[in-house]
Amino acid sequence: MYNNRRPSDRRNYRRRYDEKPQHQPKKVKKLDMRKSEEFNYMLSKIIDELPDSIRGSLAGGIYAAASRHGIVEAKNFVSKKHDEGIITEKVQKQIIFLLNDYSTYR
């Protein structure tokens, strides 16, 4: 009376013993790839005052760190370049603000 289902209607909801639960890796704040062209344009505007010899490597390093490793690593990279005397404090702050603005969890 309480169990109106027939045995053929029952679905097997049990998990197999050999199946392990799938855990997604923890999401990290990285560069939003949908806005990557805008990010590169804004970054080039910020570092426009730097010499050509270091401008490309700096932009490439920031973009690679932000897109692959995360925003925290990109900020550390920018801070290291400021400590080395390559960029000024004003440029450092602008780049860090830009990184925060164009980031997402993925």
Residue pairs with C-beta under 8 A, 6 or more apart in sequence:
27 105
27 106
28 70
28 105
28 106
29 70
29 71
29 72
29 103
29 104
29 105
30 66
30 67
30 68
30 69
30 70
30 71
30 103
30 104
30 105
30 106
31 39
31 63
31 66
31 67
31 71
31 74
31 99
31 102
31 103
31 104
32 39
32 102
32 103
32 104
32 106
33 67
33 106
35 102
36 63
36 67
38 102
39 63
39 66
39 98
39 102
40 59
40 63
42 98
42 102
43 59
43 62
43 63
43 95
43 98
44 55
44 59
46 91
46 94
46 95
46 98
47 55
47 58
47 59
47 87
47 91
47 95
48 55
49 91
50 58
50 86
50 87
50 91
54 86
58 81
58 86
58 87
61 77
62 74
62 77
62 78
62 95
62 99
65 73
65 74
65 76
65 77
66 73
66 74
66 99
66 102
66 103
71 99
71 100
71 103
74 99
75 96
75 99
78 87
78 92
78 95
78 96
78 99
79 92
81 87
81 92
82 88
82 89
82 91
82 92
87 95
